[in-house]
Amino acid sequence: MLNENKENGFDVTIVGGLGHVGLPLGIVFADKGLNVCLCDIDEKKAEIVKNGKMPFIEYNAEPLLKKAIENRKLTVSLDQNSISKAKYVIVAIGTPVDEYLNPKTRQFLEFFDDIKKYLSTDQTIIIRSTIYPKTCEQILNLLGDADWNIAYCPERIIQGYSVKELNDLPQIVAGLSEKAIENASKLFSVISPKIIKTSLGEAELVKLFSNAWRYIQFAVANQFYMIAHNFGVDYDKVRHAMKEGYERAATLPTAGFAAGPCLLKDTMQLSSFNSNNFMLGHAAMMINEGLPNFIVDDLRKRYDLSKTKVGILGMAFKADIDDIRDSLSYKLGKILRFHGTNVYYSDEFAKDPTFVTKEKLIEESDVVIVGVPHSVYGGMDIPDGKEVVDLWGIFKKEK
Ligand SMILES: NC(=O)c1ccc[n+]([C@@H]2O[C@H](COP(=O)([O-])OP(=O)(O)OC[C@H]3O[C@@H](n4cnc5c(N)ncnc54)[C@H](O)[C@@H]3O)[C@@H](O)[C@H]2O)c1
């Protein structure tokens, strides 16, 4: 047990503790017996979580959350003072890019300026948010001349499956001092099967390279899809033929929208860090972000879109979750509407009063476009005579 901290204190306070990264992490720590405080500014989510409910989909998280709330291992707080009561302060707030795709580093530093009064040198401060390289050093400068313990422990989970992955994935640990690295390693040893210690620069690049690598892999698949489609060949069949018994092609992804709050953002952070000299990253962005336009341009060859009803099946950015952040389904819908198309949206998990059911969407639409391959769509029948744009190949009978 780590708890040797102040009376009525916490082992860990997670700032941004009700977010997609902070909340599952807090739940998993609490499940291991630590006293965890989830500090956030979102009153609505705080109410939901206090009642033992998850504000978004994370598989297997809710029973652990409920138990931790009942056992008083997990506290929800909207009061920044909870930061001063913890031995470990983990920061998991969002780190977006601006409208020019540059990281909003200043906003992150202003946040530290804001919470500075609650921090002390006997705490270990762990940055969990994905940061622009050298941000930890800037935080140290901002906090001033003292023996601060600042570590960087990037999150590498896949959204929706954090509870499993937090217990399975090795944890990268880096820091600005030996003590910070030692303390952060001790904390993460409670949940992680392996600690990988790296330099700060290595950890920063591990995180950004990982997301850029995935984003580029998806772009390769999407470019192949477009080439095959223009050539009148089914990419999905090519992919299956490539992979069958041929290990070297095993990791080639399906085509599909590469979206969400991390992949593009982190690829652009990396580009920005490298003085905008990241041709592959930019090419990946052009391809992935251009895929909705490709689909619409292709439909325009066969349909007068102003007289066509198109349904987008799946509005979340990823299969089987309810998060719509930066989903390309919306971009697709906007382009279609620009051409005067009557567009229907549907999703199994994301809630919106303007959405229709998947059955109604299929019934009403002349063309059905799969926006995201939620598992439930796989078993559905699309009546003859309706065109289906199915990048992921989920409606294909033979796989
Ligand atoms: N979502 C993912 O799958 C994922 C994976 C790895 C890394 N990351 C990184 O983790 C970070 C957080 O991402 P996320 O998806 O959890 O974002 P999120 O928006 O889901 O969560 C951020 C939380 O921080 C809270 N917050 C904002 N400002 C605050 C403040 N001043 N004080 C207290 N709380 C505050 C918000 O209310 C929200 O609950 C980002 O840097 C992201 O790039 C995300």
The ligand as an SDF file (V2000), in Angstrom:
LIG
                    3D

 44 48  0  0  0  0  0  0  0  0999 V2000
   -8.8620    9.2560  -25.3780 N   0  0  0  0  0  0  0  0  0  0  0  0
   -7.8590    8.4180  -25.5540 C   0  0  0  0  0  0  0  0  0  0  0  0
   -8.0440    7.2720  -25.9890 O   0  0  0  0  0  0  0  0  0  0  0  0
   -6.4400    8.8210  -25.2030 C   0  0  0  0  0  0  0  0  0  0  0  0
   -5.4290    7.8420  -25.2330 C   0  0  0  0  0  0  0  0  0  0  0  0
   -4.1420    8.2030  -24.8830 C   0  0  0  0  0  0  0  0  0  0  0  0
   -3.8630    9.5220  -24.5490 C   0  0  0  0  0  0  0  0  0  0  0  0
   -4.8530   10.4650  -24.5580 N   0  0  0  0  0  0  0  0  0  0  0  0
   -4.5120   11.8250  -24.1390 C   0  0  0  0  0  0  0  0  0  0  0  0
   -5.0080   12.0240  -22.8340 O   0  0  0  0  0  0  0  0  0  0  0  0
   -5.4040   13.3800  -22.6410 C   0  0  0  0  0  0  0  0  0  0  0  0
   -6.8560   13.4290  -22.2080 C   0  0  0  0  0  0  0  0  0  0  0  0
   -7.6620   12.8970  -23.2380 O   0  0  0  0  0  0  0  0  0  0  0  0
   -9.1580   12.4390  -22.9640 P   0  0  0  0  0  0  0  0  0  0  0  0
   -9.5980   11.7130  -24.1850 O   0  0  0  0  0  0  0  0  0  0  0  0
   -9.2550   11.7560  -21.6540 O   0  0  0  0  0  0  0  0  0  0  0  0
   -9.8950   13.8420  -22.8830 O   0  0  0  0  0  0  0  0  0  0  0  0
  -11.3240   14.1110  -22.1960 P   0  0  0  0  0  0  0  0  0  0  0  0
  -11.7930   15.3870  -22.7860 O   0  0  0  0  0  0  0  0  0  0  0  0
  -12.1650   12.8970  -22.2980 O   0  0  0  0  0  0  0  0  0  0  0  0
  -10.9600   14.3250  -20.6720 O   0  0  0  0  0  0  0  0  0  0  0  0
  -10.3630   15.4820  -20.1470 C   0  0  0  0  0  0  0  0  0  0  0  0
  -11.0340   15.7900  -18.8220 C   0  0  0  0  0  0  0  0  0  0  0  0
  -10.3330   16.8880  -18.2460 O   0  0  0  0  0  0  0  0  0  0  0  0
  -11.3150   17.7310  -17.6310 C   0  0  0  0  0  0  0  0  0  0  0  0
  -10.6980   19.0610  -17.4650 N   0  0  0  0  0  0  0  0  0  0  0  0
  -10.4330   19.9860  -18.3880 C   0  0  0  0  0  0  0  0  0  0  0  0
   -9.8640   21.0620  -17.8200 N   0  0  0  0  0  0  0  0  0  0  0  0
   -9.7520   20.7900  -16.5050 C   0  0  0  0  0  0  0  0  0  0  0  0
   -9.2510   21.5070  -15.3840 C   0  0  0  0  0  0  0  0  0  0  0  0
   -8.7330   22.7300  -15.5260 N   0  0  0  0  0  0  0  0  0  0  0  0
   -9.2960   20.9230  -14.1650 N   0  0  0  0  0  0  0  0  0  0  0  0
   -9.8290   19.6890  -14.0050 C   0  0  0  0  0  0  0  0  0  0  0  0
  -10.3130   18.9670  -15.0360 N   0  0  0  0  0  0  0  0  0  0  0  0
  -10.2820   19.5090  -16.2680 C   0  0  0  0  0  0  0  0  0  0  0  0
  -12.4980   17.6790  -18.5730 C   0  0  0  0  0  0  0  0  0  0  0  0
  -13.6850   18.1010  -17.9320 O   0  0  0  0  0  0  0  0  0  0  0  0
  -12.5020   16.1940  -18.9480 C   0  0  0  0  0  0  0  0  0  0  0  0
  -13.2930   15.4430  -18.0430 O   0  0  0  0  0  0  0  0  0  0  0  0
   -5.1110   14.0680  -23.9600 C   0  0  0  0  0  0  0  0  0  0  0  0
   -3.8210   14.6170  -23.8940 O   0  0  0  0  0  0  0  0  0  0  0  0
   -5.1310   12.9390  -24.9600 C   0  0  0  0  0  0  0  0  0  0  0  0
   -4.3770   13.2150  -26.0980 O   0  0  0  0  0  0  0  0  0  0  0  0
   -6.1430   10.1350  -24.8500 C   0  0  0  0  0  0  0  0  0  0  0  0
  1  2  1  0
  2  3  2  0
  2  4  1  0
  4  5  1  0
  4 44  2  0
  5  6  2  0
  6  7  1  0
  7  8  2  0
  8  9  1  0
  8 44  1  0
  9 10  1  0
  9 42  1  0
 10 11  1  0
 11 12  1  0
 11 40  1  0
 12 13  1  0
 13 14  1  0
 14 15  2  0
 14 16  1  0
 14 17  1  0
 17 18  1  0
 18 19  2  0
 18 20  1  0
 18 21  1  0
 21 22  1  0
 22 23  1  0
 23 24  1  0
 23 38  1  0
 24 25  1  0
 25 26  1  0
 25 36  1  0
 26 27  1  0
 26 35  1  0
 27 28  2  0
 28 29  1  0
 29 30  1  0
 29 35  2  0
 30 31  1  0
 30 32  2  0
 32 33  1  0
 33 34  2  0
 34 35  1  0
 36 37  1  0
 36 38  1  0
 38 39  1  0
 40 41  1  0
 40 42  1  0
 42 43  1  0
M  CHG  2   8   1  16  -1
M  END
$$$$
